[in-house]
Amino acid sequence: MVRGIRTASVLAIATSLAACASSAGAAGSAPQMPPPAAKPSTQAPATPPAATEAGTAAGTETAGAGAVQRVLARMSLEEKVGQLFMPVLHGTTADSASDGNQNAFGAATPARVVAKYHLGGVILFPENIKSVSQVVSLTNGLQKASKGVPLLIGTDQENGLVSRMSALVTDLPGASVVGATRNTGLARKAAAATGAELKALGVNLDFAPVADVNLDPRNPVIGKRAFGDDPARVARMVAASVKGFHDAGVAATAKHFPGHGDTRIDSHTGLPLIKHTKAQWATMDAPPFKAAIGADVDAIMSAHIVMPALDPSGDPATLSKPILTGLLRDRLGFDGVVSTDALNMAGVRKKYDDGEVAVRAVLAGADLLLMPPDFAKAHGAVMAAVKSGRISRQRLDQSVTRLLELRRKRGFLEQAPVASVAAAADVLRSAEHRRLAATIVRASR
């Protein structure tokens, strides 16, 4: 159900985005307004401290880009393709053998899978989690197995309904409760606390926060995972959460672009169709993603939803170049990592086989291929597409560069982080974090 917008701030955001939305998948774009004329100066400008700081920042960015290019230059084709993949591995230690790994990857242990395919990342689920010491040993072992660049070790720790690490971390309230506080400071502290606990366990990428606006109260897949039904409030909470994750030194992911909030179909089991017009998308769905980009979010996850106003092809957003490249990158200006939602979900598997899905996701603009259901088929298809030229070497390098840049920004491009059981014991479920959880619950009432 489409709801009206209640705040002037959202209308202002919508106005700025209308031109973006009108050109995504359409023939033509809104005219550009010229910038206002500068006021004449009556005195010679001095060089302010800010200019010096800006110069220092620019120098740091240049040095960082050089480090990324040096790492990229020494990578083989196989290493580059491997960087695009983030599967689920079976087992609770890096060296635990399982038939699941052998059957899916042709290697029995998580460590051997990482080494065989030069994986860019691994995502953790409850099946990988037993205790603090065990997870620390697992993540350290996985990092040791990655001989090229440090692994992205991710999880879905949104808190609330989706909490993969709930057996070990503080029981912080989910997004709907945080949103009800209307307090961006608490949102930032909650994300920082979550990030600190994940980092202590060796997890460096969280697939959070949810940036969807819960426009339909009967939405079966978003619901309380969202900060609310007001786009302006959700935008503020998303931006604060991204900053909180960064405070903890953990990469953040805004999801699910271009917006999964107005549907009653779960993309895990079906393919949702959202009939928002371009103007409605700009007003109701876009503001939180725009806010996340403004907060320098590390990654944005695509949605397995069809939005014909943005791309009339019938392909889900995960496979849509007009949406992932034309809209997200070219119009909204996002230059970070685009992650697919899990590729084992039904919403992305309706039209193409599992190998073709992976190739089309890369061609659409995705950089990180999350949880392909048939890893061998997906990996083989992407490798073949690169060798044939269907995916150009330049396009492959773009994705690998973004994935390396994410690591650089979070401080682990060339040296893998090492988790510590002792350090984790000081952070996990700390008294400070438990007090924060209680404060958020009280503030939400």
LINVENQUI-V656259 format. One record per residue. RES is the residue in one small letter. PHI is phi in whole degrees, 0 to 359 (999 if undefined). OMEGA is omega as a letter, one per 40 degrees, with the letter a starting at -180 (none if undefined). NEAR is the number of other ideal C-beta (glycine too) atoms within 12 Angstrom. Layout:
BEGIN
res=RES phi=PHI omega=OMEGA near=NEAR
res=RES phi=PHI omega=OMEGA near=NEAR
END
This chain:
BEGIN
res=m phi=999 omega=a near=18
res=v phi=273 omega=a near=23
res=r phi=253 omega=i near=22
res=g phi=288 omega=a near=15
res=i phi=260 omega=a near=30
res=r phi=256 omega=a near=16
res=t phi=237 omega=i near=22
res=a phi=294 omega=a near=12
res=s phi=296 omega=i near=22
res=v phi=292 omega=i near=33
res=l phi=296 omega=i near=21
res=a phi=295 omega=i near=19
res=i phi=297 omega=a near=34
res=a phi=300 omega=a near=32
res=t phi=299 omega=a near=22
res=s phi=290 omega=a near=25
res=l phi=265 omega=a near=37
res=a phi=302 omega=i near=27
res=a phi=296 omega=i near=25
res=c phi=299 omega=a near=40
res=a phi=292 omega=a near=42
res=s phi=292 omega=a near=26
res=s phi=262 omega=a near=27
res=a phi=283 omega=i near=42
res=g phi=74 omega=a near=33
res=a phi=235 omega=a near=25
res=a phi=264 omega=a near=9
res=g phi=123 omega=a near=11
res=s phi=215 omega=a near=19
res=a phi=291 omega=a near=20
res=p phi=293 omega=a near=10
res=q phi=270 omega=i near=11
res=m phi=276 omega=i near=10
res=p phi=290 omega=i near=7
res=p phi=291 omega=i near=6
res=p phi=296 omega=i near=6
res=a phi=293 omega=i near=6
res=a phi=285 omega=i near=8
res=k phi=285 omega=i near=6
res=p phi=294 omega=i near=7
res=s phi=266 omega=a near=8
res=t phi=261 omega=i near=6
res=q phi=213 omega=a near=6
res=a phi=293 omega=a near=6
res=p phi=287 omega=i near=11
res=a phi=274 omega=i near=10
res=t phi=272 omega=a near=11
res=p phi=283 omega=i near=10
res=p phi=304 omega=a near=10
res=a phi=300 omega=a near=12
res=a phi=293 omega=i near=13
res=t phi=297 omega=i near=13
res=e phi=297 omega=i near=13
res=a phi=296 omega=i near=14
res=g phi=296 omega=i near=15
res=t phi=298 omega=i near=14
res=a phi=298 omega=a near=14
res=a phi=296 omega=i near=14
res=g phi=295 omega=i near=14
res=t phi=296 omega=i near=16
res=e phi=297 omega=i near=17
res=t phi=296 omega=i near=14
res=a phi=296 omega=i near=16
res=g phi=296 omega=i near=25
res=a phi=297 omega=i near=22
res=g phi=296 omega=i near=18
res=a phi=295 omega=i near=26
res=v phi=298 omega=a near=29
res=q phi=294 omega=i near=20
res=r phi=294 omega=i near=18
res=v phi=294 omega=i near=29
res=l phi=301 omega=a near=32
res=a phi=295 omega=a near=16
res=r phi=267 omega=a near=17
res=m phi=271 omega=i near=27
res=s phi=279 omega=i near=18
res=l phi=301 omega=a near=22
res=e phi=298 omega=i near=24
res=e phi=294 omega=i near=31
res=k phi=294 omega=i near=38
res=v phi=297 omega=i near=37
res=g phi=300 omega=a near=41
res=q phi=298 omega=a near=44
res=l phi=283 omega=a near=49
res=f phi=252 omega=i near=48
res=m phi=225 omega=i near=46
res=p phi=268 omega=i near=44
res=v phi=270 omega=i near=35
res=l phi=250 omega=a near=46
res=h phi=267 omega=i near=30
res=g phi=123 omega=a near=37
res=t phi=249 omega=i near=29
res=t phi=226 omega=a near=29
res=a phi=296 omega=a near=36
res=d phi=252 omega=i near=25
res=s phi=279 omega=a near=27
res=a phi=278 omega=i near=22
res=s phi=209 omega=i near=24
res=d phi=295 omega=i near=15
res=g phi=300 omega=i near=23
res=n phi=293 omega=a near=31
res=q phi=299 omega=a near=21
res=n phi=290 omega=a near=16
res=a phi=276 omega=a near=29
res=f phi=236 omega=a near=36
res=g phi=72 omega=i near=18
res=a phi=212 omega=a near=30
res=a phi=278 omega=a near=23
res=t phi=249 omega=i near=29
res=p phi=305 omega=a near=44
res=a phi=298 omega=a near=33
res=r phi=291 omega=i near=27
res=v phi=295 omega=i near=41
res=v phi=303 omega=a near=42
res=a phi=290 omega=a near=27
res=k phi=296 omega=a near=29
res=y phi=256 omega=a near=42
res=h phi=54 omega=a near=28
res=l phi=302 omega=i near=46
res=g phi=280 omega=a near=41
res=g phi=196 omega=i near=45
res=v phi=221 omega=i near=44
res=i phi=251 omega=a near=44
res=l phi=262 omega=i near=43
res=f phi=233 omega=a near=29
res=p phi=307 omega=i near=20
res=e phi=296 omega=i near=21
res=n phi=269 omega=a near=39
res=i phi=237 omega=i near=31
res=k phi=233 omega=a near=21
res=s phi=208 omega=i near=20
res=v phi=298 omega=a near=29
res=s phi=298 omega=i near=24
res=q phi=293 omega=a near=26
res=v phi=293 omega=i near=40
res=v phi=300 omega=i near=36
res=s phi=296 omega=i near=31
res=l phi=296 omega=a near=42
res=t phi=293 omega=i near=49
res=n phi=295 omega=i near=30
res=g phi=293 omega=i near=33
res=l phi=295 omega=i near=48
res=q phi=297 omega=i near=35
res=k phi=296 omega=a near=24
res=a phi=286 omega=a near=31
res=s phi=272 omega=a near=36
res=k phi=274 omega=a near=22
res=g phi=272 omega=i near=31
res=v phi=236 omega=i near=36
res=p phi=302 omega=a near=37
res=l phi=285 omega=i near=46
res=l phi=278 omega=i near=49
res=i phi=249 omega=a near=48
res=g phi=245 omega=i near=46
res=t phi=199 omega=i near=46
res=d phi=259 omega=i near=37
res=q phi=247 omega=i near=50
res=e phi=279 omega=a near=45
res=n phi=74 omega=a near=43
res=g phi=76 omega=a near=34
res=l phi=297 omega=a near=23
res=v phi=247 omega=a near=30
res=s phi=218 omega=a near=30
res=r phi=294 omega=a near=32
res=m phi=257 omega=a near=43
res=s phi=299 omega=a near=25
res=a phi=294 omega=a near=26
res=l phi=238 omega=a near=35
res=v phi=258 omega=i near=37
res=t phi=299 omega=i near=34
res=d phi=280 omega=i near=27
res=l phi=278 omega=a near=43
res=p phi=296 omega=i near=39
res=g phi=284 omega=a near=37
res=a phi=299 omega=a near=48
res=s phi=297 omega=i near=36
res=v phi=288 omega=i near=34
res=v phi=299 omega=i near=47
res=g phi=298 omega=a near=42
res=a phi=294 omega=i near=28
res=t phi=287 omega=a near=31
res=r phi=59 omega=a near=23
res=n phi=244 omega=a near=25
res=t phi=292 omega=i near=29
res=g phi=298 omega=i near=23
res=l phi=291 omega=i near=35
res=a phi=299 omega=i near=48
res=r phi=294 omega=i near=32
res=k phi=295 omega=i near=33
res=a phi=297 omega=i near=50
res=a phi=294 omega=i near=50
res=a phi=296 omega=i near=33
res=a phi=295 omega=i near=42
res=t phi=299 omega=i near=53
res=g phi=299 omega=a near=43
res=a phi=297 omega=a near=35
res=e phi=288 omega=i near=46
res=l phi=296 omega=a near=49
res=k phi=300 omega=i near=39
res=a phi=296 omega=i near=38
res=l phi=269 omega=a near=48
res=g phi=95 omega=i near=44
res=v phi=266 omega=a near=50
res=n phi=244 omega=a near=44
res=l phi=219 omega=i near=47
res=d phi=251 omega=i near=52
res=f phi=275 omega=i near=49
res=a phi=199 omega=e near=51
res=p phi=268 omega=i near=54
res=v phi=287 omega=a near=52
res=a phi=253 omega=i near=51
res=d phi=286 omega=i near=52
res=v phi=260 omega=a near=50
res=n phi=282 omega=a near=38
res=l phi=283 omega=i near=35
res=d phi=245 omega=a near=27
res=p phi=298 omega=i near=19
res=r phi=260 omega=i near=16
res=n phi=297 omega=a near=31
res=p phi=277 omega=a near=22
res=v phi=246 omega=a near=35
res=i phi=256 omega=i near=45
res=g phi=50 omega=a near=30
res=k phi=287 omega=i near=28
res=r phi=287 omega=i near=38
res=a phi=269 omega=i near=47
res=f phi=286 omega=i near=52
res=g phi=152 omega=a near=39
res=d phi=248 omega=i near=35
res=d phi=255 omega=a near=30
res=p phi=304 omega=a near=46
res=a phi=292 omega=i near=33
res=r phi=293 omega=i near=34
res=v phi=301 omega=i near=49
res=a phi=300 omega=a near=45
res=r phi=295 omega=a near=38
res=m phi=292 omega=i near=47
res=v phi=297 omega=i near=48
res=a phi=299 omega=i near=35
res=a phi=296 omega=a near=38
res=s phi=294 omega=i near=51
res=v phi=302 omega=i near=43
res=k phi=296 omega=i near=31
res=g phi=295 omega=i near=37
res=f phi=300 omega=i near=46
res=h phi=294 omega=i near=30
res=d phi=304 omega=a near=25
res=a phi=273 omega=a near=34
res=g phi=81 omega=a near=27
res=v phi=244 omega=i near=45
res=a phi=285 omega=a near=44
res=a phi=246 omega=a near=49
res=t phi=229 omega=i near=49
res=a phi=273 omega=a near=55
res=k phi=216 omega=e near=48
res=h phi=235 omega=a near=54
res=f phi=284 omega=e near=51
res=p phi=269 omega=i near=56
res=g phi=135 omega=a near=50
res=h phi=248 omega=a near=49
res=g phi=271 omega=a near=49
res=d phi=239 omega=i near=37
res=t phi=210 omega=i near=36
res=r phi=251 omega=i near=24
res=i phi=251 omega=i near=28
res=d phi=274 omega=a near=25
res=s phi=290 omega=i near=39
res=h phi=292 omega=a near=26
res=t phi=241 omega=a near=18
res=g phi=206 omega=a near=22
res=l phi=246 omega=a near=29
res=p phi=292 omega=i near=39
res=l phi=245 omega=a near=27
res=i phi=248 omega=a near=41
res=k phi=262 omega=i near=20
res=h phi=294 omega=i near=35
res=t phi=287 omega=i near=23
res=k phi=300 omega=i near=36
res=a phi=294 omega=i near=25
res=q phi=295 omega=i near=31
res=w phi=301 omega=a near=45
res=a phi=298 omega=a near=39
res=t phi=273 omega=a near=40
res=m phi=255 omega=a near=43
res=d phi=260 omega=a near=55
res=a phi=286 omega=a near=50
res=p phi=308 omega=a near=45
res=p phi=295 omega=i near=53
res=f phi=289 omega=i near=53
res=k phi=297 omega=i near=42
res=a phi=294 omega=i near=39
res=a phi=298 omega=i near=45
res=i phi=298 omega=i near=34
res=g phi=298 omega=i near=24
res=a phi=271 omega=i near=34
res=d phi=66 omega=i near=25
res=v phi=301 omega=a near=46
res=d phi=286 omega=a near=43
res=a phi=215 omega=i near=51
res=i phi=231 omega=a near=54
res=m phi=266 omega=i near=54
res=s phi=281 omega=i near=55
res=a phi=253 omega=i near=50
res=h phi=273 omega=i near=46
res=i phi=227 omega=i near=50
res=v phi=258 omega=i near=35
res=m phi=232 omega=a near=45
res=p phi=302 omega=i near=27
res=a phi=294 omega=i near=31
res=l phi=264 omega=i near=44
res=d phi=203 omega=a near=36
res=p phi=281 omega=a near=19
res=s phi=290 omega=a near=20
res=g phi=91 omega=i near=20
res=d phi=284 omega=i near=34
res=p phi=294 omega=a near=45
res=a phi=304 omega=i near=53
res=t phi=302 omega=a near=51
res=l phi=249 omega=a near=41
res=s phi=254 omega=i near=40
res=k phi=293 omega=i near=29
res=p phi=302 omega=a near=34
res=i phi=273 omega=a near=51
res=l phi=285 omega=a near=43
res=t phi=262 omega=a near=33
res=g phi=297 omega=a near=28
res=l phi=266 omega=a near=45
res=l phi=293 omega=a near=47
res=r phi=275 omega=a near=30
res=d phi=288 omega=a near=21
res=r phi=267 omega=i near=35
res=l phi=275 omega=i near=39
res=g phi=81 omega=a near=19
res=f phi=281 omega=a near=39
res=d phi=241 omega=i near=26
res=g phi=270 omega=a near=41
res=v phi=279 omega=i near=46
res=v phi=260 omega=i near=49
res=s phi=256 omega=i near=50
res=t phi=286 omega=i near=49
res=d phi=289 omega=a near=47
res=a phi=305 omega=a near=35
res=l phi=280 omega=i near=49
res=n phi=270 omega=a near=28
res=m phi=279 omega=a near=34
res=a phi=297 omega=a near=23
res=g phi=299 omega=a near=36
res=v phi=254 omega=a near=45
res=r phi=247 omega=a near=35
res=k phi=284 omega=a near=26
res=k phi=252 omega=a near=21
res=y phi=228 omega=i near=24
res=d phi=283 omega=a near=20
res=d phi=293 omega=i near=29
res=g phi=288 omega=a near=28
res=e phi=294 omega=i near=29
res=v phi=302 omega=a near=42
res=a phi=297 omega=a near=46
res=v phi=295 omega=a near=35
res=r phi=295 omega=i near=36
res=a phi=297 omega=i near=49
res=v phi=296 omega=i near=46
res=l phi=297 omega=i near=32
res=a phi=288 omega=i near=38
res=g phi=133 omega=i near=38
res=a phi=285 omega=i near=50
res=d phi=250 omega=a near=47
res=l phi=238 omega=a near=47
res=l phi=261 omega=a near=52
res=l phi=266 omega=i near=46
res=m phi=55 omega=i near=37
res=p phi=297 omega=a near=43
res=p phi=290 omega=i near=24
res=d phi=240 omega=a near=24
res=f phi=300 omega=a near=38
res=a phi=300 omega=a near=25
res=k phi=293 omega=a near=25
res=a phi=295 omega=a near=42
res=h phi=297 omega=i near=37
res=g phi=297 omega=a near=25
res=a phi=292 omega=i near=34
res=v phi=293 omega=i near=42
res=m phi=300 omega=i near=30
res=a phi=295 omega=i near=20
res=a phi=295 omega=i near=29
res=v phi=290 omega=a near=31
res=k phi=295 omega=i near=19
res=s phi=277 omega=a near=13
res=g phi=94 omega=i near=12
res=r phi=299 omega=i near=21
res=i phi=260 omega=a near=33
res=s phi=289 omega=i near=16
res=r phi=299 omega=i near=20
res=q phi=296 omega=i near=14
res=r phi=295 omega=i near=29
res=l phi=299 omega=a near=34
res=d phi=296 omega=i near=29
res=q phi=301 omega=a near=30
res=s phi=294 omega=a near=44
res=v phi=296 omega=i near=41
res=t phi=300 omega=i near=33
res=r phi=296 omega=i near=36
res=l phi=293 omega=i near=48
res=l phi=290 omega=i near=39
res=e phi=296 omega=i near=34
res=l phi=303 omega=i near=43
res=r phi=299 omega=a near=41
res=r phi=299 omega=a near=31
res=k phi=298 omega=a near=32
res=r phi=264 omega=i near=37
res=g phi=87 omega=i near=21
res=f phi=220 omega=i near=32
res=l phi=288 omega=a near=30
res=e phi=245 omega=i near=18
res=q phi=226 omega=a near=16
res=a phi=291 omega=i near=28
res=p phi=293 omega=i near=34
res=v phi=240 omega=i near=24
res=a phi=277 omega=a near=34
res=s phi=227 omega=i near=22
res=v phi=299 omega=a near=24
res=a phi=296 omega=i near=14
res=a phi=294 omega=i near=20
res=a phi=297 omega=a near=32
res=a phi=298 omega=i near=19
res=d phi=282 omega=a near=17
res=v phi=255 omega=a near=31
res=l phi=294 omega=i near=37
res=r phi=52 omega=i near=28
res=s phi=294 omega=i near=21
res=a phi=300 omega=i near=14
res=e phi=298 omega=a near=20
res=h phi=289 omega=i near=31
res=r phi=291 omega=i near=21
res=r phi=294 omega=i near=18
res=l phi=299 omega=i near=35
res=a phi=301 omega=i near=32
res=a phi=294 omega=i near=21
res=t phi=296 omega=i near=24
res=i phi=296 omega=i near=38
res=v phi=300 omega=i near=24
res=r phi=297 omega=a near=16
res=a phi=292 omega=a near=23
res=s phi=278 omega=a near=26
res=r phi=277 omega=none near=12
END
